[in-house]
Amino acid sequence: MNQAEKEAYLREYSLLKNQGKPFFPYAVAKDALMALIVVLVIIFLSLMFGAELGPKADPTTTTYVPRPDWYFFFLFEVLRVMKNVPKFTPMATIGVPTICMILLFLLPFYDRSPERRIERRPVALAAGLATIAAMAFLTYSGADTGSPNSVDLKPPSGLSAQQAAVFTKGELVVGQSGCLACHVIGSNGNNGPGPPLTHIGAKLPPAAIASTLRNPTAPMPSFKGLAQNSPQKFQNLVNFLSMLQ
């Protein structure tokens, strides 16, 4: 902005300021009225629908999946993406929120342009739209994330009804056993430290899968106890993994 444009802007600002209304009581009254409307809407919604209450906390359960409130889903998704690389986890949990807050607080210092019309500020407009789009995408992805204690796979089309039932039972054993903490199966689980299991049935025969479960390589836990105490569950697990083609 050159000197002539700056002087024109100051003259226009001075005229508009003289034609305007004082902050008190006009702006204060508007803000107070809007705040009252918001409070009344919240009271109405709380009386009509109440608060969502889940079941009592059970410290013995192994299937509880903690999830953040919806307005933190974008951070939840950032953490979920970065936790596959452990060295990036502190950046997702501390670095990203802190950097964003610092940039927000410093906005009046590094954004010194007197122009306020958004259509005349392409960089600010693009940055704002990109931020909104990224947060919307991450929020949707975080809300649509599957449970780490279940496998969202449909039985292969070529299976019989009995085999499909075994497939479903094996999915349940996988979720209860914590396999998804270290393996990826379909769109669920963590990418490491164990290998993906989405197509493990095409790589290993059932006997090799059963042998690996009984005598795995560290840090994978052994399923020998499951094979001894619940042989049917163990067999369902082996059959399920062998069907992953």
N, C-alpha and C positions, 0 to 999 in steps of 0.2 A: 504494500500500500504506500503510494507516494504522499507528499505533503498536501497536495490539493485534495486527494481523496480523504485524507485524515481530517482536514478542516471541514469538508462537506459532511462527513460523518458526525463530527462534534456539533455542527450547527443543527443537523437533523435531530440528534439526541437531545440537544437543549430545548428545541421546540416541542418534541414529544414529552419531555419531562415536565414542561410548563403546562401542557394540556392534560397531563395525567392526574390521578387521584392519590392522596397520601396513603401510606401503608396502613396506618390506623385511622379509622376503624374498618376500611373497606376490605383490604386483603385479609386482615385478622378475622373479620366476620365470615368471609368465604372459606377460609381454612377451618374455622371452628364448625361451620355448617357441614363441610365435607367430612370432618372427623366424626361428627355426631352421626352422620349417615352410615359411615363404616362401622361404628360401634353398634348401631341398631341392627345392621345386617348380620353382624357376628352373633348378637344376642338371639336374633330370630333363627339363624341356622343352628345354634346350640340347643335352642328349645325344640326345634322341629326334628332334628336328626341326632342330637347328642354327640358324645365323643366316642370314637371307635375304641373299644376295649378288647384286647386279645385275651387269651387264656392266662392263667396264673403262671408265673415263672417256674420252670422245672429245671433245677440244676443238673438233673441226671439224664436229661434228653440228649441224644446225639444227632437229632435231625433238625434242631432249631436253626433257622437262617436269619441272622440279624441283618436288617436293611435300614438305611437312613431314611429320613423324611424326603418327600419328593423334591424339595428345593435343594437338596444336597446330592441328587442323583448324578449330576454332571461331575462332581468331585469323586463320587463313588466309582463312576466309569473310568475316570482318569487313573485312579488307584488300581482298578481291576486290570487295565491295560498295561500299566507300568510294573505291576508286581511280578510279571513273568521275568523281569530282569531285576533281581533284588537290589542292585546298586542304585536303581532309579526310584525305589520305593520312598526314601526320604524326600526326594524332589516332588513326588505326587502328593504326599501327606502334608509337607511343610512348605516346600519351595514354591509350588504353583499358587496356593492361596496367599502366601505372604507377598510374593511379587505382585500379584494382582491388586492387593490392598495398598501396597506402596505406590503403584502407578495411579490408583484412584485418588489417594491423598495428595499426590504431587501434580494432579491434573491442572489446577490453576496456575502452577508455576511454569510448566513446559508448554501449555496451550495458551499463548499470548495473543492470538489473532483477535482483532476487534470484530471481525465478521461473525454474525450470529445466524445468518440464513444457511440452513444445512445444505441446500442445493448448491451453494457457492463454496462449499468446503468438501471437495470430493474425497480427500484423504481421510478426514474425520468420519464422513458418511460411510466410506468403505470399511474402515476399522470397526465402526459401531455395528454395521450389518454383519460383518464377519464374526464378531464376538457373539452377537445374538444367535446367529446360525450355528456356531460351534456349541454354545451352551444348550440350544434346543436339540441338536443331534445327540450330544452326550447325555442329556436328560432322558431322551427317548431310549437310547441304548441301555442306560443304566436301569430304567424301569422295565425294559424287556429282557433283562438278563435272567437266564435260567438259574434254578437253585443249584448250589454246589453239592447238594445231597441227593440229586436225582438226575437221571439221564433222559433227555427228551429225544428219543429215537423211536421211530415207528418200526415194527417188525418187518423184515424183508418180505416182498410180495410173494416169493416162492415158498414160504413156510406153510405147513399145515396148521390147523387150529391148535393141535397139541403142542407143536413146536413154538407157535406164537405165544402160548401160555407160559412155556418154559423161558422164552425170551423175556417176557414181562417180569417173571419171578427173578431172573438173573439181574435185570435192571435194578430191582429193589435191593438185592444183595450188594450191588456195586455202590448204590447210594448210602446204604447203612455201614459199609466197610470203610468209607473214607477214601476210596480209590481216586476220586476226582480232585483230591488235594494235590496230587502229583501227576495226574494223567489227564489228557484230553480225550473225550469220547464224543464225537459229533461236535456240537457247539457248546458243550458243557465241560467244566474242569479247568485245570491250570496247565499251561504248557511247560511242564518241568517240575521237578528234576527228572521225572520219569518220561519215557517216550510216549507219543500218541498211540492210543489203542483203537482208533476208529476203524482200522482195517487189519487188526491183529490176527483175525481168523484166516486171512489170506496168506499170512506169513508163517504161522505156526500151527501144527496139528493140535487137536485137543489134548493128547498125551503130553506134549511139550508145554502147553499152557498150564496143565495141572502140575507138572513137575516144577515149573518156575514159581507157581504160587506156593508150593510147599517149601521150596529151597531157593528163595530169591536172593538177588545181590543187594547188599546194603546200599542205601538206607531203607529199602522197601521191607516192610514187616512180613513175617511168615504167616501163611494161612494154614499151617499144619494143624493148629488148634481147631480151626473151623472145620477142617476135613475130618477130624476125630470126633468132635462134639456134635456137629451138624452136617453129616455127610451129604444130605439132600441139598442143603443150601450151597455147599461147596460145589456139588455137581451142577446146580443151576448156574452158578457163577462161571464155571468152566464152559458149560454149553452156551451161555450168553456170549462170552468172549470169542468162542469158536464160530459163532454166527456173524460176527462183525467182519464182513467181507468188503 
